[in-house]
């Protein structure tokens, strides 16, 4: 059975709930990697918000590309040249992490190899394996956020004590910082890799399944999508299915994060047998 769940919980990240792959590490949890086109679009939006008269023509001039080229790139009709990509990267990326994310996306460097990630070991992840830690990390990416535990608790439906504890752990691990009255995320997308099933990973997944059940009753249909399909499968195709799911997660996250995010969502994907599995 393959199950897709997309629901509001003031949190957005992507994950895999499949715990098998005996011979090599599998990225049990992975947040989305930035897309260079989305980074360009977000930079234009940021500048336009500061000056409503700021035009695409002015932006393209500063980037050093023609307005027609920029429009076609953002609409997916063409790619930047290598030289243009380097110029654009220099202009819009203010830190090494953003620059690396931009170039990795442009040169299509796979996320499973050298894309910039904050790889946590299982013991580190155990400290933040309650679902609301990752939700707070992504609340920190919203323009209108607050460091107040009361605000965090209200947005996520948790207690202020849970919010305080989560903030303390995230600060201690250096994943966020506080600037004035705001939260600022300092961490790259988080990845956890392990060769074996992990109690920390299970601790994270299980409450998310419960949140999906809750969303089924509490969240209006127009704000969620919970669907499933049951099918016979050839076990030799499992690896192909996992790769497709990974690609789907990344592509959907790029679409949903474009623009001006105001809410946090969870995308949860489960592929599992409902018959007694025979050996390959």
Secondary structure, 3 states (H helix, E strand, C coil): CEEEEEEECCCCEEEECCCCCCCCCEEEEECCCCCHHHHHHHHHHHHHHHCCCCCHHHHHHHHCCCHHHHHHHHCCCCCCCHHHHHHHHHHHCCCHHHHHHHHHHHCCCCCCCCCCCEEECHHHHHHCCCHHHHHHHHHCCCCCCCCCHHHHHHHHCCCHHHHHHHHHHHHHCCCEEEECCEEEECCCCEEEEECCCCHHHHHHHHHHHHHHHHHHHHCCHHHCEEEEECCCCCHHHHHHHHHHHHHHHHHHHHHHHCCCCCCCEEEEEEECCCCCCCCC
